[in-house]
Amino acid sequence: MTFESLPEGWRVWNEEPSGRAILVYRPDVFGSGDLPDECLPTIYLTNGSRNARPGSGQYATDEWHVVLFLEPEIEAVAETHESREAGAAGAVDVAERFVAGEIDYRDAYQVPREAYFARLDEFVGAEEGA
C-alpha cells in the first residue's frame, strides 16, 4: 500500500495496484448526516485524461493527476506529476495541507455554504472566516 503516512482523518477508499487511488476525508462524519454526504472531500490520483469530453478519463496518459474534490463538480486542488510515486506523494501532501487548514475550501465555491464551512472548520483546524 502506498498511503501509510496519510494524516488523521483521511482513508484509502480504493487503490488499484500501480493504478489510480481514491482517498476520502472523515467518511464517518460525512456518511452520518452530520455533514452533507455530497461534500465528502475526496482526493483522486489517476493517470486518466483530464479532458472534459465524456469518457476521456478512461484513456491513460503519461502524467499522474492529483485532484481534491469538495463536491463532484468542485475542485479545490489540481496538480500534475510525472510518475505514480510522485503523484501518491502529492496526494498525501494535499491531504496534509487540507487537515492543517492550508487549503481555502471557501474559495472553490461560487455559492457560499457558510453553515457547512463553519462545521468543516471544526475538523480541519481552520479558523472561522479563514
Steps between C-alpha positions, in 0.01 A plus 500: 500500500624847411318717752621391845589858593156655445412760762229429754151497357599396146428145382580301188164439338641309204847425368574306185843333488730742315192693397257763613403560859219676683549654844215636712488722806297399805244271333373428853385861536382565146319167477317555828293801396710733716645657186346483148588168334557669164771719658729208594853631427653257253847484349537317171835376372468396137687492174176536307458787259374826654315602182143608561361269231281218633695177534839663448612406853515134401803567279834476679754779469866525596414747776346434840236741625415578861164671541328598824125514448279667762188389314468316168545818292705711742879468478715665767839368383617356168864399454690300241796270573737305279462160670258309717743513790526880475122520464446287810738723696311800362168350611634455856628859492156630394340296781747645752438857381123444516512372860731786599247753367739618227251446215238771476195295414277810510676634193392202288128576545305754294203474736616506864385230742580685822342254744687213334828695498469583869441133585785381274733753665457303823656194334781649292636754744427814300363799682149611412508753221848390386 
